[in-house]
Amino acid sequence: MIWLIFAVLSVVGAAMLAAPVFLRRTGVVADSDATPAVLMDQLDEVRRDRERGLISGDEFAAAELEIKRRILSRTRATAARPAAKPGEGRMVLILAALAVPLVASGYYAVKGSPGISSIAFAERAAERQEAAQVAELTDRLYQRLISDPDGGPSEGWMLLGQTYLRMGRYAEAAVAFETVARRPEANSAVFSMLAEALINAEQGVVTPPAEAAVERALALDPGNPAASFFKAVSLEQAGDARAAYDLLIERLDQADGFQPWMQTLVAQANRIGAQIGEPPLSLASFAPAMSAPGPTAEDVAAAEEMSDADRGAFIRSMVDRLAARLEQEPGDLDGWMRLANAYTVLGEEAQAIEAYERAEALLADAPADDPRRQTVARALANLRG
């Protein structure tokens, strides 16, 4: 349907550009018609002023002579200018009318997303209404907190900050977390969330205030995984990728068995490691007892012997089995994240978004400093963008 609309618009645009070319008159304009009417009007006005006695005879003669000189000059210039040929410039306009829609369509086919189905404006009414309700409740919470003579409870400010984070209002989230950070009960999680808000507010750049928040979070709890993650980001931006990589590896080595945040740190370590020539890491290297379901060695060996078509069907069956299991066990957060990643690899963006949204809903009950929050938020932003 969208290509049909583009085609109709292209034809209409081309017709509008071409109409003046084919419908214009081809008559030649006479030299007398080229004399500016304004000069003739000026000459008539001077004559009327002379008849009414508003100017003297000498002034009239001088003005008449000057106007006639201008008329003669314009007449000679018009006569000397070569007349335009009837078809001159037509081909350029025709080529432009054809080239513009062709170039636009080609650019959209390469850089656009014609395969993504559109969502009707009316169908998003419920989503807009829910967003408006959340914004209204958030504003009420803010007004209640600032009107509290005691400054408002820390739990309320933390809830406000986390809500602002989910809404993408990072600067306001930072203000909420800063309110709690100035209080004596502020713990490491408060400072790591403050750092996250400050970094997101600056489009991923670790500013000095954010770095100070990270350092404070690590001082209160050296094992804070979120603080370790942002410290690695700070080191990488400072040009010390090796130190950032080593910090992530050290934190992963300290983990006592599998922890949900380890996936994010492994992914970050692999990204930085690629810059410094380190081999890819596996989560199993740090959590060998992890019980995450996946293909067995026999499955992998069988897949290597399959044709491309059979291998594709095999992968599809595994993804479908995982999806079916999650319908029976909807509380498996890591399972939804694996399923979303599998759909992303397969190019099924709608299913990937749905799976990430299920994971996002489960993360509502996860600790505020859980790095998986950022992983899911970043993945959804990429898919929806």
TORPAVO-204185 format. One record per residue (C-alpha): z, x, y. Coordinates in nm, 2 decimals, padded with zeros to 4 digits. Each point is the difference from the previous one (the first is absolute). Layout:
<pts>
Z; X; Y $
...
</pts>
This chain:
<pts>
00.00; 00.00; 00.00 $
00.09; 00.28; 00.24 $
-00.34; 00.17; -00.05 $
-00.17; -00.33; 00.08 $
00.19; -00.03; 00.32 $
-00.09; 00.36; 00.10 $
-00.37; -00.07; -00.08 $
00.00; -00.31; 00.22 $
00.17; 00.18; 00.29 $
-00.24; 00.29; -00.03 $
-00.30; -00.23; 00.02 $
00.14; -00.19; 00.30 $
00.08; 00.33; 00.18 $
-00.35; 00.14; -00.08 $
-00.16; -00.32; 00.13 $
00.20; 00.01; 00.32 $
-00.11; 00.36; 00.06 $
-00.36; -00.06; -00.08 $
-00.05; -00.33; 00.19 $
-00.04; 00.16; 00.34 $
-00.25; 00.25; -00.14 $
-00.24; -00.26; -00.15 $
00.05; -00.28; 00.26 $
-00.02; 00.19; 00.32 $
-00.30; -00.06; 00.24 $
-00.27; 00.27; 00.01 $
-00.14; -00.07; 00.35 $
-00.03; 00.29; 00.24 $
00.21; -00.03; 00.32 $
-00.20; 00.04; 00.32 $
00.08; 00.27; 00.26 $
00.07; -00.26; 00.27 $
00.26; -00.17; -00.23 $
00.19; 00.34; -00.03 $
00.08; 00.00; 00.37 $
00.38; -00.07; 00.03 $
00.07; -00.34; 00.14 $
00.30; 00.13; 00.18 $
-00.22; 00.21; 00.23 $
-00.22; -00.29; 00.09 $
00.31; -00.21; 00.08 $
00.13; 00.28; 00.22 $
-00.33; 00.01; 00.19 $
00.01; -00.38; 00.06 $
00.36; 00.02; 00.11 $
-00.08; 00.27; 00.26 $
-00.29; -00.21; 00.14 $
00.23; -00.30; 00.04 $
00.26; 00.21; 00.18 $
-00.27; 00.12; 00.24 $
-00.11; -00.36; 00.07 $
00.36; -00.11; 00.07 $
00.05; 00.30; 00.23 $
00.27; 00.16; -00.21 $
-00.17; 00.34; 00.00 $
-00.21; 00.18; 00.26 $
-00.37; 00.07; -00.04 $
00.06; 00.37; -00.07 $
00.26; -00.09; -00.27 $
-00.24; -00.25; -00.16 $
-00.29; 00.25; 00.00 $
00.22; 00.27; -00.16 $
00.14; -00.23; -00.26 $
-00.34; -00.15; -00.09 $
-00.15; 00.35; -00.03 $
00.27; 00.11; -00.24 $
-00.02; -00.31; -00.22 $
-00.38; 00.03; -00.02 $
00.04; 00.37; -00.09 $
00.23; -00.09; -00.29 $
-00.24; -00.28; -00.12 $
-00.29; 00.24; 00.00 $
00.20; 00.27; -00.18 $
00.10; -00.24; -00.28 $
-00.35; -00.14; -00.03 $
-00.15; 00.35; -00.05 $
00.27; 00.09; -00.25 $
-00.08; -00.32; -00.20 $
-00.37; 00.07; 00.01 $
00.05; 00.36; -00.12 $
00.23; -00.10; -00.29 $
-00.20; -00.04; -00.33 $
00.01; -00.35; -00.13 $
00.18; -00.05; -00.33 $
-00.21; -00.06; -00.30 $
00.04; -00.35; -00.16 $
00.15; 00.14; -00.33 $
00.18; 00.30; 00.14 $
00.36; 00.03; -00.14 $
-00.04; -00.28; -00.25 $
00.01; 00.22; -00.31 $
00.32; 00.17; 00.11 $
00.18; -00.34; 00.03 $
-00.14; -00.12; -00.33 $
00.12; 00.31; -00.18 $
00.35; -00.04; 00.16 $
00.02; -00.36; -00.10 $
-00.07; 00.10; -00.36 $
00.20; 00.32; -00.01 $
00.33; -00.14; 00.13 $
00.06; -00.26; -00.28 $
-00.12; 00.25; -00.26 $
00.23; 00.28; 00.11 $
00.29; -00.24; 00.04 $
-00.04; -00.14; -00.35 $
-00.04; 00.34; -00.15 $
00.31; 00.13; 00.18 $
00.21; -00.30; -00.12 $
-00.13; 00.04; -00.36 $
00.13; 00.36; 00.00 $
00.31; -00.02; 00.22 $
00.10; -00.36; -00.03 $
00.15; -00.21; -00.28 $
-00.26; -00.26; -00.10 $
00.15; -00.03; -00.34 $
00.34; -00.12; 00.13 $
00.03; -00.38; 00.01 $
00.09; -00.14; 00.34 $
00.31; -00.22; 00.05 $
-00.06; -00.31; 00.20 $
00.21; -00.03; 00.31 $
00.14; -00.34; -00.11 $
00.11; 00.14; -00.34 $
00.23; 00.25; 00.18 $
00.19; -00.27; 00.18 $
00.30; 00.03; -00.24 $
00.00; 00.37; 00.04 $
00.00; -00.02; 00.38 $
00.27; -00.27; 00.00 $
00.22; 00.22; -00.22 $
-00.05; 00.30; 00.22 $
00.09; -00.21; 00.31 $
00.32; -00.12; -00.17 $
00.10; 00.35; -00.10 $
-00.06; 00.12; 00.36 $
00.20; -00.29; 00.14 $
00.30; 00.07; -00.23 $
-00.02; 00.36; 00.08 $
00.02; -00.07; 00.37 $
00.29; -00.22; -00.05 $
00.18; 00.27; -00.20 $
-00.07; 00.25; 00.28 $
00.13; -00.24; 00.27 $
00.32; -00.06; -00.21 $
00.06; 00.37; -00.04 $
-00.04; 00.10; 00.36 $
00.21; -00.29; 00.12 $
00.29; 00.10; -00.23 $
00.27; 00.14; 00.23 $
00.10; 00.24; -00.28 $
-00.36; 00.13; -00.03 $
-00.09; -00.19; -00.32 $
00.07; 00.10; -00.36 $
-00.17; 00.30; -00.14 $
-00.13; -00.21; -00.29 $
-00.18; -00.23; 00.24 $
-00.16; 00.30; 00.19 $
-00.11; 00.15; -00.33 $
-00.16; -00.33; -00.12 $
-00.17; -00.03; 00.34 $
-00.14; 00.36; -00.03 $
-00.13; -00.06; -00.35 $
-00.16; -00.32; 00.10 $
-00.17; 00.17; 00.29 $
-00.12; 00.27; -00.24 $
-00.17; -00.26; -00.22 $
-00.16; -00.16; 00.30 $
-00.14; 00.33; 00.12 $
00.21; -00.01; 00.32 $
00.11; 00.36; -00.04 $
00.13; 00.08; 00.35 $
00.23; -00.31; -00.01 $
00.11; 00.10; -00.35 $
00.10; 00.35; 00.13 $
00.21; -00.16; 00.28 $
00.18; -00.22; -00.26 $
00.07; 00.30; -00.23 $
00.11; 00.22; 00.30 $
00.26; -00.26; 00.08 $
00.16; 00.05; -00.34 $
-00.06; 00.38; 00.00 $
00.23; 00.03; 00.30 $
00.29; -00.15; -00.19 $
00.25; 00.20; -00.21 $
-00.08; -00.19; -00.32 $
-00.37; 00.10; 00.01 $
-00.10; 00.15; -00.34 $
-00.30; 00.21; -00.12 $
-00.21; -00.31; -00.07 $
00.03; -00.11; 00.36 $
-00.14; 00.33; 00.13 $
-00.28; 00.01; -00.25 $
-00.11; -00.35; 00.09 $
00.02; 00.10; 00.37 $
-00.22; 00.29; -00.08 $
-00.25; -00.22; -00.18 $
-00.02; -00.24; 00.30 $
-00.04; 00.28; 00.25 $
-00.27; 00.17; -00.21 $
-00.19; -00.33; -00.05 $
00.03; -00.08; 00.37 $
-00.18; 00.33; 00.07 $
-00.28; -00.06; -00.25 $
00.15; 00.24; -00.26 $
00.09; 00.28; 00.23 $
00.35; 00.15; -00.04 $
00.14; 00.02; 00.35 $
00.32; 00.19; 00.09 $
00.21; -00.31; 00.00 $
-00.13; -00.09; -00.35 $
00.06; 00.36; -00.12 $
00.36; -00.02; 00.13 $
00.05; -00.33; -00.19 $
-00.14; 00.16; -00.32 $
00.24; 00.30; 00.04 $
00.29; -00.23; 00.05 $
-00.09; -00.20; -00.31 $
-00.02; 00.31; -00.21 $
00.33; 00.13; 00.14 $
00.17; -00.32; -00.10 $
-00.17; -00.01; -00.34 $
-00.21; 00.29; -00.12 $
-00.12; -00.21; -00.29 $
-00.15; -00.28; 00.22 $
-00.36; -00.02; -00.14 $
-00.14; -00.17; 00.31 $
00.14; 00.27; 00.22 $
-00.15; 00.27; -00.23 $
-00.33; -00.17; 00.02 $
00.00; -00.01; 00.39 $
00.12; 00.35; 00.01 $
-00.30; 00.11; -00.20 $
-00.22; -00.19; 00.24 $
00.16; 00.18; 00.29 $
-00.05; 00.34; -00.17 $
-00.36; -00.07; -00.08 $
-00.07; -00.10; 00.36 $
00.17; 00.32; 00.12 $
-00.26; 00.19; -00.21 $
00.23; 00.10; -00.28 $
-00.16; -00.18; -00.30 $
00.16; 00.24; -00.25 $
00.36; -00.09; 00.12 $
-00.09; -00.37; -00.01 $
-00.13; 00.03; -00.35 $
00.30; 00.20; -00.12 $
00.24; -00.25; 00.15 $
-00.16; -00.29; -00.18 $
00.01; 00.19; -00.33 $
00.36; 00.09; 00.05 $
00.10; -00.36; 00.06 $
-00.20; -00.12; -00.31 $
00.17; 00.27; -00.21 $
00.34; -00.13; 00.11 $
-00.07; -00.35; -00.12 $
00.21; -00.12; -00.29 $
-00.26; -00.18; -00.21 $
-00.27; -00.23; 00.13 $
00.05; -00.15; 00.35 $
-00.24; -00.24; 00.16 $
-00.04; 00.22; 00.31 $
-00.13; 00.29; -00.21 $
-00.35; -00.15; -00.01 $
-00.03; 00.03; 00.38 $
00.13; 00.35; 00.01 $
-00.23; 00.12; -00.28 $
-00.30; -00.16; 00.18 $
00.10; 00.18; 00.32 $
00.05; 00.33; -00.18 $
-00.34; -00.03; -00.16 $
-00.17; -00.07; 00.34 $
00.17; 00.30; 00.16 $
-00.05; 00.22; -00.31 $
-00.37; -00.06; 00.01 $
00.00; 00.18; 00.34 $
00.18; 00.31; -00.13 $
-00.17; 00.02; -00.34 $
00.27; -00.14; -00.22 $
-00.10; -00.18; -00.32 $
00.06; -00.38; -00.01 $
00.34; -00.11; -00.11 $
00.09; -00.28; -00.24 $
00.30; -00.23; 00.03 $
00.07; 00.07; -00.37 $
00.08; 00.36; 00.10 $
00.31; -00.12; 00.18 $
00.08; -00.31; -00.20 $
-00.11; 00.06; -00.36 $
00.22; -00.28; -00.13 $
-00.17; -00.25; 00.23 $
-00.08; -00.32; -00.20 $
-00.29; -00.12; 00.21 $
-00.25; -00.15; -00.23 $
-00.34; 00.16; -00.01 $
-00.28; 00.11; -00.24 $
00.11; 00.19; -00.30 $
-00.15; 00.33; -00.12 $
-00.21; -00.20; -00.25 $
-00.13; -00.22; 00.28 $
-00.11; 00.30; 00.21 $
-00.17; 00.16; -00.30 $
-00.18; -00.32; -00.09 $
-00.11; -00.05; 00.37 $
-00.16; 00.35; 00.00 $
-00.23; -00.09; -00.29 $
-00.12; -00.33; 00.16 $
-00.31; -00.07; 00.19 $
00.02; -00.07; 00.37 $
-00.02; -00.37; -00.06 $
00.25; 00.00; -00.28 $
00.24; 00.22; 00.21 $
-00.03; -00.25; 00.29 $
00.08; -00.29; -00.23 $
00.30; 00.20; -00.15 $
00.14; 00.07; 00.35 $
-00.05; -00.36; 00.09 $
00.19; -00.11; -00.31 $
00.29; 00.23; 00.09 $
00.02; -00.13; 00.35 $
-00.01; -00.36; -00.12 $
00.28; 00.07; -00.25 $
00.21; 00.14; 00.28 $
-00.07; -00.30; 00.22 $
00.09; -00.24; -00.28 $
00.32; 00.19; -00.07 $
00.10; -00.02; 00.37 $
-00.05; -00.37; 00.00 $
00.27; -00.01; -00.27 $
00.21; 00.26; 00.18 $
-00.06; -00.07; 00.37 $
00.30; 00.21; 00.10 $
-00.16; 00.34; -00.10 $
-00.06; 00.16; 00.34 $
-00.15; 00.32; -00.13 $
-00.22; -00.20; -00.23 $
-00.15; -00.19; 00.30 $
-00.06; 00.32; 00.18 $
-00.18; 00.15; -00.29 $
-00.21; -00.32; -00.04 $
-00.08; 00.01; 00.37 $
-00.11; 00.36; -00.02 $
-00.22; -00.08; -00.31 $
-00.17; -00.29; 00.18 $
-00.06; 00.23; 00.30 $
-00.17; 00.26; -00.22 $
-00.21; -00.27; -00.16 $
-00.10; -00.12; 00.35 $
00.15; -00.34; -00.04 $
00.17; -00.01; 00.34 $
00.10; -00.37; 00.00 $
00.20; 00.05; -00.33 $
00.14; 00.32; 00.13 $
00.13; -00.16; 00.32 $
00.16; -00.28; -00.21 $
00.17; 00.25; -00.22 $
00.13; 00.20; 00.29 $
00.13; -00.32; 00.17 $
00.19; -00.07; -00.32 $
00.15; 00.35; 00.01 $
00.08; -00.05; 00.37 $
00.19; -00.31; -00.07 $
00.21; 00.18; -00.26 $
00.07; 00.28; 00.24 $
00.18; -00.24; 00.23 $
00.31; 00.05; -00.23 $
-00.05; 00.38; -00.03 $
00.20; 00.25; 00.21 $
-00.12; 00.03; 00.35 $
-00.08; 00.37; -00.04 $
-00.22; -00.05; -00.31 $
-00.32; 00.20; 00.06 $
-00.20; -00.26; -00.20 $
00.02; -00.22; 00.30 $
-00.22; 00.23; 00.20 $
-00.23; 00.05; -00.30 $
-00.06; -00.37; -00.04 $
-00.03; -00.06; 00.38 $
-00.26; 00.28; 00.03 $
-00.20; -00.12; -00.29 $
-00.01; -00.36; 00.13 $
-00.10; 00.12; 00.35 $
-00.29; 00.20; -00.15 $
-00.12; -00.29; -00.22 $
00.03; -00.26; 00.28 $
-00.15; 00.23; 00.26 $
</pts>
